[in-house]
Amino acid sequence: MKHRVTLKDIARHTGVHVSTVSRALDPAKSTTISDGMRKQITDAASALGYRPNRLAAGLRTNRSMTVGVMIPDITNALFPPIVRGIESVLEPLGYASILVNTDSEPEREARLVEVLRDRGVDGIIHAAALRQDPTIARAAEAGMPVVTLNRRIEGAEIPFVINDEDAGIRLAVAHLHGLGHRRIAHVAGPQNLSTGQLRAEAFRRAIRALDLPADPRLISEAQRFDEDEGARAAEHLLDTAPPFTAMVCANDRLALGALSVLRARGVPCPAEVSVTGFNNMPFLDRIEPALTTISIRQAEAGAIAARRLIALIGGEAPGGMLETVLPVELVVRGSTGPCPTLESPRDL
């Protein structure tokens, strides 16, 4: 059987002490070694076929060098850039991610939190948290490092990285107002999620600030952030709400569902109804009409969440990094246009 290459073998090959080899090959400590020495040691490790023994290292440090990453829907195109951002921080530090998909189901989410804890992960980045989420709150209280991403948990001292939901909705509403729209509807997200609740509140504030009609019938709540619910909520608005000329949707998938309903009913967008989204998922510029949306910093959000988690794993108190709110920007595309003229059947 071939001998497994050890740190001692590399030390003998390079003529340096084992502790120097250990520091050079540890991403967290390699900066204490000169560039030349670090390259000499890493080249030798590569030539000898060295592979670190993560199990042994974990026993020494009481760490598994794994992190759980929880997302609500693995089919959602929003999350690959976010996960790439997370990996850009974790991988150079020697961490591996365990990605789990909750399907936005509370029971499944609670079960997966326990699965990750049983697997011995060093921390969890939770992008699928509910506003009230006792399972992950209990895990954090028990000492598990946790950071929530894109969402926040109410009443818990858990660091979160979110987008400026208020600014994003204000930008969308102001954009439509500038195009002459005065009756603006909202396809709201699920109210058990902070993104849905915060964006709905922001919509109501933005409407009031512009002295626009605040008719509750112009708001339809989706139960999930997906296309089917976007379609259902849009149909409800078209069937029951007073006439409107624009829809602000709480995310891009809801907007895609709304666009499909307008198309099926022969209501041209944006000639009769303008539509906006939120998140700027990939490929929105390739649909017809291309979707006007609010762009969030997807990869940056993932990277910041990963850095926050590494700090928690390293023993930093969560209070010093509790809230991170990232700026957003409006991306104008073909799904929004001037308010229809008086001859339009949907104009007011």
Secondary structure, 3 states (H helix, E strand, C coil): CCCCCCHHHHHHHHCCCHHHHHHHCCCCCHHHCCHHHHHHHHHHHHHHCCCCCHHHHHHHHCCCCEEEEEECCCCCCCHHHHHHHHHHHHHHHCCEEEEEECCCCHHHHHHHHHHHHHCCCCEEEECCCCCCCHHHHHHHHCCCCEEEECCCCCCCCCCEEEECHHHHHHHHHHHHHHCCCCCEEEEECCCCCHHHHHHHHHHHHHHHHCCCCCCHHHEEECCCCCHHHHHHHHHHHHHHCCCCCEEEECCHHHHHHHHHHHHHCCCCCCCCCEEECCECCCCHHHCCCCCEEEECCHHHHHHHHHHHHHHHHCCCCHHHHCEEEECCEEECCCCCCCCCCCCCCCCC
